[in-house]
Amino acid sequence: MDSTRRHWLLGSLSSFSLSAIAAARGHAHQAVTEKIPRLDFFTPETAADISALASQIIPSAGGPGATEAGAVYFIDRALTTFESEKQDAYRTGLREINETRQKLFPESASIASLAPDQQLALVHAIEKSDFFELLRIHTVLGFLGDPSYGGNRDKAGWKHIGFDDSMAFTPPFGYYDAGAQ
């Protein structure tokens, strides 16, 4: 049996439709290159609520946050491509969070309309839920992931953590190689 990397890769991709993967990649690329980002899964209202929650997970204080990185657009793209099976989790999670919001802040109209301290109180009320964990993971991925997937706009997350995305590095690679000849 020939166990080259190419055969392994083709074998591991056998459960996926190559056309679906290509379509998802093309969809993400188009979304990133558009001047005005497009939402496919979220409505503008739900996008505002998700963005408000994401901004509590990675706030803008001291540098760019989830809002500047466009994490909501990454999440939207993920839910229409490679994480489409999570759509119901988002629908249910948003419904439950809005029920909690209504109990905590009966006069409020939406999560996005809450004051930042109220949003933080809401996050503390839901932080042990499975949905919040999913949202937290997606927010971090949208902040630090490759910009070709719809988030990390203008490489805001990478710049914030000092990540050098050069395609090639020249020696010495680090302090431990400085003396090597």
C-alpha atoms as a printed R data frame, in Angstrom:
    type eleno elety resid chain resno       x      y      z
1   ATOM     1    CA   MET     A     1   0.000  0.000  0.000
2   ATOM     2    CA   ASP     A     2   1.333  3.400 -1.011
3   ATOM     3    CA   SER     A     3   1.073  5.634  2.048
4   ATOM     4    CA   THR     A     4   2.167  8.922  0.568
5   ATOM     5    CA   ARG     A     5   0.796 12.152  1.949
6   ATOM     6    CA   ARG     A     6  -1.227 12.676 -1.224
7   ATOM     7    CA   HIS     A     7  -3.025  9.332 -0.825
8   ATOM     8    CA   TRP     A     8  -3.607  9.982  2.860
9   ATOM     9    CA   LEU     A     9  -5.030 13.434  2.099
10  ATOM    10    CA   LEU     A    10  -7.297 12.118 -0.640
11  ATOM    11    CA   GLY     A    11  -8.453  9.315  1.627
12  ATOM    12    CA   SER     A    12  -9.204 11.663  4.494
13  ATOM    13    CA   LEU     A    13 -11.169 13.974  2.186
14  ATOM    14    CA   SER     A    14 -13.298 11.134  0.866
15  ATOM    15    CA   SER     A    15 -16.077 11.948  3.337
16  ATOM    16    CA   PHE     A    16 -16.259 15.540  2.139
17  ATOM    17    CA   SER     A    17 -17.518 16.821 -1.144
18  ATOM    18    CA   LEU     A    18 -14.629 18.609 -2.825
19  ATOM    19    CA   SER     A    19 -17.090 20.873 -4.601
20  ATOM    20    CA   ALA     A    20 -18.643 21.844 -1.256
21  ATOM    21    CA   ILE     A    21 -15.213 22.670  0.169
22  ATOM    22    CA   ALA     A    22 -14.348 24.738 -2.907
23  ATOM    23    CA   ALA     A    23 -17.694 26.541 -2.718
24  ATOM    24    CA   ALA     A    24 -17.185 27.344  0.974
25  ATOM    25    CA   ARG     A    25 -13.687 28.661  0.305
26  ATOM    26    CA   GLY     A    26 -14.938 30.780 -2.592
27  ATOM    27    CA   HIS     A    27 -17.814 32.073 -0.477
28  ATOM    28    CA   ALA     A    28 -15.448 33.088  2.333
29  ATOM    29    CA   HIS     A    29 -13.057 34.772 -0.116
30  ATOM    30    CA   GLN     A    30 -15.891 36.749 -1.701
31  ATOM    31    CA   ALA     A    31 -17.148 37.814  1.731
32  ATOM    32    CA   VAL     A    32 -13.717 39.046  2.773
33  ATOM    33    CA   THR     A    33 -13.124 41.034 -0.395
34  ATOM    34    CA   GLU     A    34 -16.512 42.785 -0.411
35  ATOM    35    CA   LYS     A    35 -16.459 46.446  0.607
36  ATOM    36    CA   ILE     A    36 -19.674 46.079  2.622
37  ATOM    37    CA   PRO     A    37 -19.712 42.740  4.439
38  ATOM    38    CA   ARG     A    38 -22.706 40.564  3.697
39  ATOM    39    CA   LEU     A    39 -24.633 38.516  6.230
40  ATOM    40    CA   ASP     A    40 -26.043 35.196  5.081
41  ATOM    41    CA   PHE     A    41 -27.209 33.529  8.302
42  ATOM    42    CA   PHE     A    42 -27.796 36.403 10.718
43  ATOM    43    CA   THR     A    43 -30.327 39.156 10.276
44  ATOM    44    CA   PRO     A    44 -28.952 42.648 10.979
45  ATOM    45    CA   GLU     A    45 -30.647 42.508 14.403
46  ATOM    46    CA   THR     A    46 -29.207 39.123 15.409
47  ATOM    47    CA   ALA     A    47 -25.803 40.166 14.042
48  ATOM    48    CA   ALA     A    48 -25.915 43.220 16.306
49  ATOM    49    CA   ASP     A    49 -26.740 41.008 19.294
50  ATOM    50    CA   ILE     A    50 -23.956 38.532 18.487
51  ATOM    51    CA   SER     A    51 -21.528 41.404 17.944
52  ATOM    52    CA   ALA     A    52 -22.491 42.900 21.320
53  ATOM    53    CA   LEU     A    53 -21.848 39.576 23.067
54  ATOM    54    CA   ALA     A    54 -18.592 39.039 21.172
55  ATOM    55    CA   SER     A    55 -17.417 42.508 22.200
56  ATOM    56    CA   GLN     A    56 -17.823 41.453 25.818
57  ATOM    57    CA   ILE     A    57 -15.712 38.340 25.157
58  ATOM    58    CA   ILE     A    58 -12.910 40.276 23.428
59  ATOM    59    CA   PRO     A    59 -13.421 43.942 24.300
60  ATOM    60    CA   SER     A    60 -11.903 46.849 22.406
61  ATOM    61    CA   ALA     A    61 -10.264 48.368 25.501
62  ATOM    62    CA   GLY     A    62  -6.483 48.524 25.080
63  ATOM    63    CA   GLY     A    63  -6.540 47.508 21.436
64  ATOM    64    CA   PRO     A    64  -8.789 46.060 18.760
65  ATOM    65    CA   GLY     A    65 -11.522 43.719 19.881
66  ATOM    66    CA   ALA     A    66 -14.010 41.339 18.322
67  ATOM    67    CA   THR     A    67 -15.902 44.246 16.757
68  ATOM    68    CA   GLU     A    68 -12.873 45.666 14.921
69  ATOM    69    CA   ALA     A    69 -11.820 42.185 13.799
70  ATOM    70    CA   GLY     A    70 -15.276 41.494 12.334
71  ATOM    71    CA   ALA     A    71 -15.792 38.336 14.399
72  ATOM    72    CA   VAL     A    72 -19.527 38.421 13.685
73  ATOM    73    CA   TYR     A    73 -18.800 38.044  9.949
74  ATOM    74    CA   PHE     A    74 -16.546 35.062 10.619
75  ATOM    75    CA   ILE     A    75 -19.305 33.460 12.700
76  ATOM    76    CA   ASP     A    76 -21.890 34.182 10.001
77  ATOM    77    CA   ARG     A    77 -19.661 32.593  7.336
78  ATOM    78    CA   ALA     A    78 -18.903 29.621  9.566
79  ATOM    79    CA   LEU     A    79 -22.610 28.975 10.113
80  ATOM    80    CA   THR     A    80 -23.276 28.924  6.377
81  ATOM    81    CA   THR     A    81 -20.254 26.805  5.443
82  ATOM    82    CA   PHE     A    82 -18.107 24.528  7.600
83  ATOM    83    CA   GLU     A    83 -20.144 24.877 10.846
84  ATOM    84    CA   SER     A    84 -23.624 24.753  9.290
85  ATOM    85    CA   GLU     A    85 -24.642 22.017 11.731
86  ATOM    86    CA   LYS     A    86 -24.376 24.633 14.525
87  ATOM    87    CA   GLN     A    87 -27.186 26.832 13.116
88  ATOM    88    CA   ASP     A    88 -29.816 25.357 15.435
89  ATOM    89    CA   ALA     A    89 -27.493 25.860 18.416
90  ATOM    90    CA   TYR     A    90 -27.310 29.562 17.545
91  ATOM    91    CA   ARG     A    91 -31.073 29.872 17.059
92  ATOM    92    CA   THR     A    92 -31.784 28.151 20.367
93  ATOM    93    CA   GLY     A    93 -28.963 29.925 22.192
94  ATOM    94    CA   LEU     A    94 -30.063 33.374 21.038
95  ATOM    95    CA   ARG     A    95 -33.655 32.631 22.027
96  ATOM    96    CA   GLU     A    96 -32.549 31.525 25.509
97  ATOM    97    CA   ILE     A    97 -30.232 34.519 25.937
98  ATOM    98    CA   ASN     A    98 -33.027 36.874 24.949
99  ATOM    99    CA   GLU     A    99 -35.299 35.204 27.516
100 ATOM   100    CA   THR     A   100 -32.602 35.785 30.159
101 ATOM   101    CA   ARG     A   101 -32.166 39.368 28.967
102 ATOM   102    CA   GLN     A   102 -35.903 39.964 29.250
103 ATOM   103    CA   LYS     A   103 -35.903 38.631 32.835
104 ATOM   104    CA   LEU     A   104 -32.883 40.700 33.866
105 ATOM   105    CA   PHE     A   105 -33.752 43.880 31.943
106 ATOM   106    CA   PRO     A   106 -37.510 43.874 31.221
107 ATOM   107    CA   GLU     A   107 -37.449 47.304 29.595
108 ATOM   108    CA   SER     A   108 -34.765 46.352 27.055
109 ATOM   109    CA   ALA     A   109 -35.466 45.730 23.386
110 ATOM   110    CA   SER     A   110 -32.380 43.707 22.427
111 ATOM   111    CA   ILE     A   111 -28.945 42.629 23.605
112 ATOM   112    CA   ALA     A   112 -27.327 45.282 21.432
113 ATOM   113    CA   SER     A   113 -29.466 48.000 23.033
114 ATOM   114    CA   LEU     A   114 -28.175 47.200 26.530
115 ATOM   115    CA   ALA     A   115 -25.545 49.403 28.124
116 ATOM   116    CA   PRO     A   116 -22.072 47.786 28.257
117 ATOM   117    CA   ASP     A   117 -22.376 47.057 32.009
118 ATOM   118    CA   GLN     A   118 -25.763 45.400 31.395
119 ATOM   119    CA   GLN     A   119 -24.283 43.339 28.563
120 ATOM   120    CA   LEU     A   120 -21.528 42.203 30.919
121 ATOM   121    CA   ALA     A   121 -24.119 41.238 33.553
122 ATOM   122    CA   LEU     A   122 -25.960 39.245 30.887
123 ATOM   123    CA   VAL     A   123 -22.732 37.485 29.883
124 ATOM   124    CA   HIS     A   124 -22.102 36.544 33.521
125 ATOM   125    CA   ALA     A   125 -25.633 35.120 33.703
126 ATOM   126    CA   ILE     A   126 -25.072 32.842 30.675
127 ATOM   127    CA   GLU     A   127 -21.337 32.097 30.863
128 ATOM   128    CA   LYS     A   128 -21.829 28.496 32.016
129 ATOM   129    CA   SER     A   129 -24.109 27.585 29.101
130 ATOM   130    CA   ASP     A   130 -23.070 25.391 26.181
131 ATOM   131    CA   PHE     A   131 -24.082 28.129 23.755
132 ATOM   132    CA   PHE     A   132 -21.839 30.687 25.410
133 ATOM   133    CA   GLU     A   133 -18.899 28.275 25.101
134 ATOM   134    CA   LEU     A   134 -19.652 27.864 21.383
135 ATOM   135    CA   LEU     A   135 -19.914 31.634 20.947
136 ATOM   136    CA   ARG     A   136 -16.670 32.159 22.855
137 ATOM   137    CA   ILE     A   137 -14.803 29.687 20.639
138 ATOM   138    CA   HIS     A   138 -16.204 31.237 17.453
139 ATOM   139    CA   THR     A   139 -15.352 34.744 18.678
140 ATOM   140    CA   VAL     A   140 -11.738 33.814 19.396
141 ATOM   141    CA   LEU     A   141 -11.462 32.079 16.017
142 ATOM   142    CA   GLY     A   142 -12.936 35.153 14.337
143 ATOM   143    CA   PHE     A   143 -10.431 37.376 16.129
144 ATOM   144    CA   LEU     A   144  -7.299 35.290 15.507
145 ATOM   145    CA   GLY     A   145  -8.112 33.146 12.467
146 ATOM   146    CA   ASP     A   146  -6.846 33.582  8.946
147 ATOM   147    CA   PRO     A   147  -8.572 36.633  7.420
148 ATOM   148    CA   SER     A   148  -9.578 34.565  4.391
149 ATOM   149    CA   TYR     A   149 -12.301 32.998  6.577
150 ATOM   150    CA   GLY     A   150 -14.151 36.275  7.128
151 ATOM   151    CA   GLY     A   151 -12.824 37.508 10.471
152 ATOM   152    CA   ASN     A   152  -9.585 39.087 11.684
153 ATOM   153    CA   ARG     A   153 -10.298 42.113  9.459
154 ATOM   154    CA   ASP     A   154  -7.131 43.966  8.459
155 ATOM   155    CA   LYS     A   155  -5.281 41.340 10.530
156 ATOM   156    CA   ALA     A   156  -6.371 43.220 13.679
157 ATOM   157    CA   GLY     A   157  -6.060 40.158 15.917
158 ATOM   158    CA   TRP     A   158  -2.651 39.207 14.568
159 ATOM   159    CA   LYS     A   159  -1.340 42.750 14.959
160 ATOM   160    CA   HIS     A   160  -2.696 42.891 18.508
161 ATOM   161    CA   ILE     A   161  -0.817 39.772 19.608
162 ATOM   162    CA   GLY     A   162   2.298 40.597 17.555
163 ATOM   163    CA   PHE     A   163   1.952 37.683 15.138
164 ATOM   164    CA   ASP     A   164   4.268 37.951 12.128
165 ATOM   165    CA   ASP     A   165   2.486 36.417  9.151
166 ATOM   166    CA   SER     A   166   5.491 36.450  6.829
167 ATOM   167    CA   MET     A   167   5.508 33.669  4.301
168 ATOM   168    CA   ALA     A   168   9.206 32.960  4.886
169 ATOM   169    CA   PHE     A   169  11.621 33.579  7.684
170 ATOM   170    CA   THR     A   170  15.358 34.026  7.378
171 ATOM   171    CA   PRO     A   171  17.930 32.833  9.915
172 ATOM   172    CA   PRO     A   172  18.503 33.360 12.701
173 ATOM   173    CA   PHE     A   173  14.966 32.313 13.576
174 ATOM   174    CA   GLY     A   174  15.289 33.036 17.271
175 ATOM   175    CA   TYR     A   175  17.721 33.934 19.984
176 ATOM   176    CA   TYR     A   176  18.776 30.281 20.229
177 ATOM   177    CA   ASP     A   177  19.971 30.350 16.584
178 ATOM   178    CA   ALA     A   178  21.798 33.694 16.779
179 ATOM   179    CA   GLY     A   179  25.158 32.075 17.499
180 ATOM   180    CA   ALA     A   180  24.778 29.245 14.984
181 ATOM   181    CA   GLN     A   181  26.855 29.555 11.829
